[in-house]
Amino acid sequence: MVQAAMEWSQETVAQCVATVISSRRSVRAFKPEPLRRELVEEILGESATAPSGANIQPWRVYVVSGAVKDELANDLVAAYRAGTAPPPAHFPEPLPDVFRTRLTDFGARYYASLGIDRHDTAARMHQTEKNFSFFGAPVGLIISIDRRLKPHSWIDIGLFAQNLMIAAKARGIDTCPQVSFAPFHELIAAHLQMPPDEVTAFGISMGYGDPRAKVNQTRMPRERVQDFARLFGFPA
Ligand SMILES: Cc1cc2nc3c(=O)[nH]c(=O)nc-3n(C[C@H](O)[C@H](O)[C@H](O)COP(=O)(O)O)c2cc1C
């Protein structure tokens, strides 16, 4: 049983959790409505219940809002426009076909939701630029990790981030995880006075999503269970 909710049936708990998990979306247009510091701290505390290998808890989180967020965003936008950051290297080249197909499908859905022609490079760049102003969210988070750790520990910060996005969604707060920040580590580290051992892994925009924005109405499909999982040893 889930201990904190003993008065609820197991079925109710499962329904609540499924509802919150499945209603999370990457939101890319936010209302300016601010988030209270206490609420952000509550979400962070809940996120930190994430498991981590040997409980080393490798996540480091920088939360920016108000003028601090705006200054960081302004500098990031300027750096993006100037093209000074190293090119993004989030995926290997060549990307195996199965992933290339999904990435292409993602791009088609994303830009179609905005009415952007996929050949319109300027419009696409303009949209990408919005990553760096946290898509207008009142709160931005930069998640960093000690660069000496191995890929294994990056799993931990992903689990932390998923907890965070679910804890936020349970409170009606939306998020967008963003690896776009990673190439701008030097600029971000200088703004946030990160120790030299840390590296920016990704960022998260957080706030109340604008439900009227077309970009927020896109739904990204998922593979079916029978297409990505193989189950062994169960009775037929
Ligand atoms: C590690 C990670 C990095 C991502 N980076 C970006 C990003 O830089 N910009 C962006 O708009 N979305 C980014 N996304 C959001 C994905 O595009 C999104 O999760 C995916 O298309 C599935 O859609 P959904 O989150 O709405 O279900 C990222 C997601 C993850 C998990």
The ligand as a Gaussian input file, in Angstrom:
#p B3LYP/6-31G(d) Opt

LIG

0 1
 C       16.265000      14.987000     -21.817000
 C       15.236000      15.773000     -22.621000
 C       15.633000      16.885000     -23.327000
 C       14.686000      17.642000     -24.032000
 N       15.094000      18.805000     -24.637000
 C       14.164000      19.621000     -25.190000
 C       14.537000      20.909000     -25.658000
 O       15.698000      21.300000     -25.594000
 N       13.571000      21.709000     -26.156000
 C       12.260000      21.323000     -26.217000
 O       11.421000      22.105000     -26.681000
 N       11.869000      20.094000     -25.787000
 C       12.786000      19.243000     -25.255000
 N       12.405000      18.024000     -24.733000
 C       11.001000      17.625000     -24.774000
 C       10.766000      16.479000     -25.768000
 O       10.730000      16.972000     -27.084000
 C        9.438000      15.802000     -25.392000
 O        9.569000      15.219000     -24.118000
 C        9.014000      14.715000     -26.374000
 O        8.790000      15.243000     -27.655000
 C        7.743000      13.996000     -25.899000
 O        6.686000      14.924000     -25.721000
 P        5.958000      15.146000     -24.324000
 O        7.008000      15.492000     -23.299000
 O        4.998000      16.287000     -24.563000
 O        5.258000      13.877000     -23.968000
 C       13.329000      17.240000     -24.063000
 C       12.959000      16.086000     -23.363000
 C       13.888000      15.374000     -22.648000
 C       13.446000      14.176000     -21.855000

